[in-house]
């Protein structure tokens, strides 16, 4: 995300910081959307639970990322937000963000560019998930990330991002 946009978000009036312990919920599905969140430290996941008992991770937001930015445009959340790791967030009232978007064309342009990049990322992830094999999904991910795997401690998160089991990912990596 643009450092300038993050800086501008953090200087909006009436904002505050909020700490979340690992496992704590920031909001629940159905809660009213009243703020925009920037993750300053830690990690927060957006999770939607499925009727069959499974869950889907919609976003993993880490330091310098906006959490649930699309929710700014709806009345209530369609998922839960839970701290995967202890997190610190910058909380920006929804009304303040909208007022700035209406009054500052440069800020609105930066926000639109950020949203466009997020759409590109979502489309890319959709393409990875359309690939049939673990090898093809990993190749697609590696091609986008300069051919480098994340550190070993992050492989489980990569497997989740690619919608494959960690074991299947580990086997594929071992083959290489």
N, C-alpha and C positions, 0 to 999 in steps of 0.2 A: 504494500500500500504506500501511497505517497506520504513521505515524511511530513511534507507541508500540510497535507490534509489532517493527519493525526495531530500535529501541533495545533492547527486551527480548532479541531474538535475539542482538544483538551483545554482551550482557553475560552470556550463558550461560557457565558454566565450561568449561575445556578447549578453548576455541575458539582459532583462530589466523587469521592473514591469509596469503593466497597471491597471488603476482604471476604473471600470464601474459602472455607476449609475443604480439603479433598473430600469428595462425596456429597458436598452440600449443594442444594438446588438454588439457582438464581431465580428461576421462574418455572411454572408448570403449564402444561398444555391447558388452554382455556383462560389463563390469566389475561387481564387487560394489558395492552402494550402502552406503557407510559414513558419509556426511556429507550435510549440507544446506548450500547455498551462498547467500550474499547478495552480490550484485554491489555493490561500493562505488564503482567507477569503471570506465569502459570499456564494452565490450559483448561478451557471450558468446551464441553461437547453439547451439541444439540442432538437430542435423541427422540425419536418417535417410536413408541411401542406398538407392536402389531397385534391383531386379534389372536394369532397363533402363539403368542408368548415371546416371539422374537422381537428384536429391535433393529432400527436403522439409524446409523449415525449420519446426520445431515451436514454437520460441520464440526470441525475441530479448530477452535480459535486459540491462537497462542499470542504472545507479546507482539503488539503492534497491529493487531487485526481487529476489525469490527465484528461483533457477534450479532447474528440474526438481523443483518441490515435490512432484509426484505420485510421484516416484521414492522418496520417503521410505517409501512403503508397499509396495515390491516388493524382491525380493532383488538384482536386477541391472538395469543401465541398458538401455533399449531403443533408444538412440540415442547419438550422439557429442556431446560438448560441445567447441566450439572457440572461441577468442577471435577475434572479428571485428576488434576493436581491442584494443590492450594493455589488460589488465584487472587490477583488484585485487579479490579476493574475501575474504569472511569465511567461514571453514570451521567448521561446527558439527557435532560428532560426532552421528550418528544417535541413539545411545543417550541422549545428554544431552537432545536435543530431545524424545524420547519421555518421558523422566523428567519434564521440565517440563510436558508436556501432561497427564500423569497427576496431577501434584501441584498444579497451579495452574489453577483453573477460569477465571479471567479471561484468562489466557494462552491456554487452550484455546478460549475463546469468540472471541478475536481471531483465532486461527489459522483457526477454522471460518469466520468472516466473510471472511477473506482468500481462502480456498479457494472460497467461494461467489461472490465477485467474479470469480475466475479462470474459473469455470464460465460465468458470464454473458458474459465476454469471448470465450470459446471459441464459445459459441452465436452471438454476434453475428458473429464472423468466419465461421462456417459459413453464416450467412444471406447475407453479402456474397458468398461464393463460389458460392452457389446462383443468384445473379443472372447472366443470360445475356450482357449486354453490358458493355463497358468503361465506358460512360457510366453505366449503372445501378450498377455496383460502386463507381465513384468517387462518385456521388451518395450512396450508402449510407454510405460512409466519411465524406464531408464532413458529412452530416447528424449523425453521431455526434460529430464534432469541431468543431462550431460554424461550419461552412462555410469553414474556413480550411485551405489546403494547408500541408504542412510546408515548411521551407526547401528551396530548389531542390536542395541537396546531398543531401537525403534522399528524393528522388523515386524513385530506383532501389529503395530499401528499401520504399517504399510500393507500387510495382509488384509486388514480390515478395510483400508481404503480401496483395495483392489477386489474386495468381496470374495476372498479366498481364505481357506483355513491357514493358520500360521504354519501348520505342518506341511501343507502343500507348497507354501512359499519356501520353507527351509529346504525341502527336497529339491526344488528347482534351483535354488542358489547353490546347493551342494553339487549339482550336476555341472555347474559352470566352473 
